[in-house]
Amino acid sequence: ISCRNPLQSLLSSMKQACEILTRDPEGGAAQIPFETFSFLYSYLASIDGEISETEITAFLEEIKEQAEKHHGMVLIRHF
């Protein structure tokens, strides 16, 4: 029996992606453009197959609201 939480696993992957793709210095906010975050999140969630399209859309809408307050950038703390 698997106790794997698909959302936590996906968010962990997104955190790593932000840390890899950011232009911030080491230890910084690890921010990336919303468009990049949205593309990666949607792609990885669709591969996972356990997160519904509705959940993906709702999550990205919340993240977009936060990103708009930071010049279109997503920070790890947003999720």
ZIMOBEL-V234015 format. One record per residue. N is the residue number from 1. RES is the residue in one small letter. PSI is psi as a letter, one per 20 degrees, with the letter a starting at -180 (NA if undefined). D_FIRST is the distance of its C-alpha to the first C-alpha in Angstrom with 2 decimals. Layout:
n,res,psi,d_first
N,RES,PSI,D_FIRST
N,RES,PSI,D_FIRST
This chain:
n,res,psi,d_first
1,i,p,0.00
2,s,p,3.78
3,c,j,6.57
4,r,p,9.10
5,n,o,12.18
6,p,h,14.20
7,l,g,17.43
8,q,g,17.34
9,s,g,16.59
10,l,g,19.44
11,l,h,21.75
12,s,g,21.34
13,s,h,22.37
14,m,h,25.22
15,k,g,26.43
16,q,g,26.69
17,a,g,28.49
18,c,g,30.91
19,e,h,31.67
20,i,g,32.38
21,l,i,34.40
22,t,q,36.42
23,r,j,40.08
24,d,q,40.02
25,p,r,40.94
26,e,p,38.41
27,g,i,37.16
28,g,a,38.25
29,a,i,36.47
30,a,l,34.80
31,q,q,35.92
32,i,q,35.75
33,p,q,37.33
34,f,g,35.49
35,e,g,35.96
36,t,g,34.13
37,f,g,31.27
38,s,g,31.03
39,f,g,31.07
40,l,g,28.34
41,y,g,26.06
42,s,g,26.59
43,y,g,26.05
44,l,h,22.80
45,a,h,21.42
46,s,h,22.47
47,i,g,20.81
48,d,g,17.45
49,g,i,17.87
50,e,i,15.72
51,i,p,18.76
52,s,q,21.50
53,e,h,25.07
54,t,g,26.21
55,e,g,23.99
56,i,g,25.20
57,t,g,28.77
58,a,g,28.67
59,f,g,27.27
60,l,h,29.91
61,e,g,32.64
62,e,g,31.92
63,i,h,31.94
64,k,g,35.13
65,e,g,36.87
66,q,g,36.20
67,a,h,37.25
68,e,h,40.48
69,k,i,41.47
70,h,l,41.18
71,h,k,43.18
72,g,j,40.28
73,m,p,38.15
74,v,p,34.51
75,l,q,33.89
76,i,h,30.56
77,r,i,31.30
78,h,i,31.29
79,f,NA,27.52
